[in-house]
Amino acid sequence: MAKYLVTGAAGFIGSSLVRALLERGEQVRGIDNFSTGRRENLTEVLNRIDFREADILDLDAMHQACAGVDYVLHEAAIPSVPKSVLDPLASNRANVDGTVNVLIAARDAKVQRVVYAASSSAYGDTPTLPKHEAMIPNPISPYAVAKLASELYMVSFYRCYGLETVSLRYFNIFGPRQDPSSPYSGVLAKFSMQMLRGEQPTIFGDGTTSRDFTYIDNAVSANLLACTAPAAECAGRVFNCATGARSTLNQTFDALKQLTGYQGSVKYAPERGGDIKHSLADIAQAQKHLGYKVLVNFEDGLRRTVEWYKNQCRPVGA
Ligand code: UD2
């Protein structure tokens, strides 16, 4: 039994990792400052983990959190491209300074490996598809820059201190427990909930924007593989975490219409500043070096996600 620290444990991805680790019988410590994470995400597992309310910007708290830990899964962040465009300093603090704190604490505690939630936004708007890890990053938004900077810190800590690090460039992860309620929420969470409630969703742009939407189970599996893969295969490296397929926003709206029973139309609004037009991953490196496989495709993932939100909408006892 190994000891894992999940940062951002009350977030959508963090809380999914916590559950998967508990299912495998691992020992889990979680930290969150509830800036974007929610206590409800941990409700039924809270008494099975060592949870601490802490901020990754608090280095002392990070030193305490890393003590005795084998693996750190670093998910804590302020995710959102538009939020970072509005407040680049806050994005930089959480997404860069916070990461450096986690790395320092992990190094000092002699943690075996740190796996980092990097982002596909690092690729930026390069015309080449699919995006592969050897491409030169070309980030657009402050969020993308911060995520890329943290990725480089991961590599640096491996090179300078021998701390094993693996960065997983997440491509639009979605699924149960993703918060649908904020204007900055991921598009699939937002649309699912809006359409189930009969509210009209808004597509920014003409709807031809495409994403390699990746169901949460694939990201969870990539994290677990990144912990156990031999260091020679993955330490100090970056891998795409995706499905290798993409859907446009228009296609996604149509699929959600079927699944939610929404009868209305969609509204179109101007594109969001900082957005990338197309995103699609080459997943060959993760397959080769981590043994990664796509466990759940987009269609099945979307079905499971809508089912989950339907249950959330249902009145208690219904
Ligand atoms: C970026 C990253 C993703 C992750 C995420 C964290 C890319 C390609 N992906 O996701 O991997 O790091 O940031 O936040 O950079 N949209 C609408 N209507 C809405 C909401 C969104 O049309 O109500 C559009 C939005 O303008 C964008 C697309 O949907 O074109 C996806 O937006 P998102 O916020 O779900 O995720 P994105 O791509 O910024």
Residues whose N, C-alpha, C, O or C-beta is under 5 A from the ligand:
A	BS01	UD2	P79 S80 V81 S119 S120 S121 Y170 F171 N172 Y184 S185 G186 V187 L188 K190 T202 I203 F204 T209 R272 D275 I276 S279
